[in-house]
């Protein structure tokens, strides 16, 4: 049984869409929730505090506890204030769902430095600022759960989204290190690659009505993403250093695997021609391992070479 009684959770980007559903679900399971949302447009412009306030009212009308936060995760001081709101107004901080984000579509050759930096500042920088502030609190109490909203666009690629994909992929690297460093302090960190019907879908597809007529939008109901995200934020979840996809009711681990590859003889000086000759071995996807850190990769190679690295 997953139970959040007595726990406090922060959900960013919680004024609508998936973030709102995360906040409502956590509250239904007993958590007190900081509902963070600036209320901007999909491209990040504008602000509307009423969105976060409305979700707080929904939680309260259902008998739960929630407070609104309008701070920006892209601002270090704003991220600090989000965490401070949880601790000062609700007493502690147990879980963070880092969900806030913006979205625009731009061909790679037309992508400007300003567009690149703006996307990075919200997704990757914002994820870092919020996680670091929360991590310090969680380390002090010896417990915490961090869930980052990454994206299949980042892991697998998405046309017209170089800035978005890079920022989302960066969150995987961030989460991996937090998971390693946080393990000794009871902190678990994972990412989710969600795919659900949202503004991101309706504002980027050519004909949402056609998709709805085909039944596609029903298949990708955002509610189907919620169970996985909520579980990863729960005390009952001991998993860490993982990535999971939630798409149309299919939940699956996403991982970066390392092939066995070709090992050059220890007494040789490999050339580009050797690489070409052994390319099938080098490129083979199986067998593979999933290193838990850079050290595991290096030590595994040293073991094959018969060399002691430590």
C-alpha positions, 0 to 999 in steps of 0.5 A, a space after each residue: 500500500 502506498 501511503 503519504 500520510 504525514 508527508 509533504 510533497 512539492 510538485 512544480 508545474 502543478 497548475 494544470 496538466 500532469 502536474 495538477 494530477 500528480 498534486 491531486 493524487 498525492 493529496 488523496 493519498 495523504 500528503 500535504 502538497 506545495 502546488 507550484 506554478 507561475 501560470 505561464 503559457 506553453 512557451 513560458 510567457 506570462 503568468 497567472 497565479 490563479 492556476 495554482 490557487 485553483 488546484 489548492 482549492 481542489 485539494 482543500 475541497 476534497 479534505 486535503 492540505 495544500 499551499 500555493 507557490 508562484 516562484 520560478 524554478 529557473 531562479 535559484 532564489 525562487 527554487 529556494 523559496 519553493 523549498 522554504 514554503 514546504 518547510 516553513 508552512 507544512 513542516 518538512 519536505 519528503 518528496 519533490 516532483 520536478 515537473 515544471 517546463 516549457 515547450 517550443 518547436 524550432 528547426 535546429 538550424 534556426 535555434 537561437 542562443 536565447 531560445 536554447 538558454 531559455 529552455 535549459 534554464 527552466 528544465 535543466 537549471 530549474 531541476 538543479 536549483 530545486 533539487 539542490 535546495 530540497 537535497 539539503 533538507 532531505 539529507 538533514 532528515 535522512 530521507 527524501 524522494 526526487 522524481 524528475 520529468 525527463 522525456 523520450 524526446 531527450 532519450 530517443 530524439 524528437 525533431 524540432 526539439 534540440 533545445 528541449 531534448 538536450 535539457 531533458 536528457 541532462 536531467 537524467 545525468 543530474 538524477 544519476 549523480 543525485 542517486 549515487 550521492 544521496 544513497 547514504 542519506 536515504 535519498 532516492 532519485 529517478 526520472 520519468 519519461 511521461 507521454 500523456 494528452 496535454 498542452 504539449 500534444 495539442 499545441 504541436 500536432 497538426 490536427 488534434 481533432 483527427 487524433 481524438 477521432 482515431 481514439 489516440 487521445 483516449 489511449 494517452 490519457 494523462 491519468 495513466 502516467 500518474 501511478 508511476 510518478 506517485 510510486 516513485 515519490 513514495 516511501 515504499 519506493 526503494 528504487 534509485 538511479 532508474 528511468 521509467 517510461 509511462 505511455 498509454 498504460 505501458 510502464 517500462 524501464 528505460 536504460 543506457 546499456 553498455 555493449 561488450 564491444 571489442 577489446 584491442 590486444 594489450 600490446 597493440 596500438 589500434 588504428 582507425 582501420 582496426 575500428 572499421 574491421 571490428 565495427 560489428 563487435 563494437 556496435 553490437 547491442 548485446 550482450 550489455 551491462 548497465 553500469 551503476 557509475 563511471 567507476 563500474 565501467 572502468 573497473 569492468 574493462 580493467 578486469 577484462 584486461 587483467 589490470 588492477 585499477 585499485 
